[in-house]
């Protein structure tokens, strides 16, 4: 590791959901889920349910 690098982890869907705030985890999960556009509202940490 150097001043120009950072550690990287590969996560399963479950690990991403467990380790990341909901509002952050949903982005890679949506990307893996489908080719559809996902629009979500959030409060900065949690998704706002409709």
Helices and strands as residue ranges (DSSP letters): H 13-19, H 22-33
